[in-house]
Amino acid sequence: MDFLNWYDWIQPTNPYASIFFGIIFTILTGLITWFDTKKIRTFVLIIAGGLSFTIIGVIILNSVGYYG
């Protein structure tokens, strides 16, 4: 976990931190949604959407030079 800083959850400083926290927040959102609806299909859709959004966002930010 050498790529993380204490403030990366606010503004990630590298793509690995962005992916790490994106996965954590996606799983939390998926679990909250699952506890609310008790439907595995909704959970899977939230996880798939969150992960794809995170990965596409990191690719776009990396391509425009956001991380340095």
HELIX and SHEET records of a PDB file:
HELIX    1   1 PRO A   15  THR A   37  1                                  23    
HELIX    2   2 ILE A   40  SER A   63  1                                  24    
END                                                                             
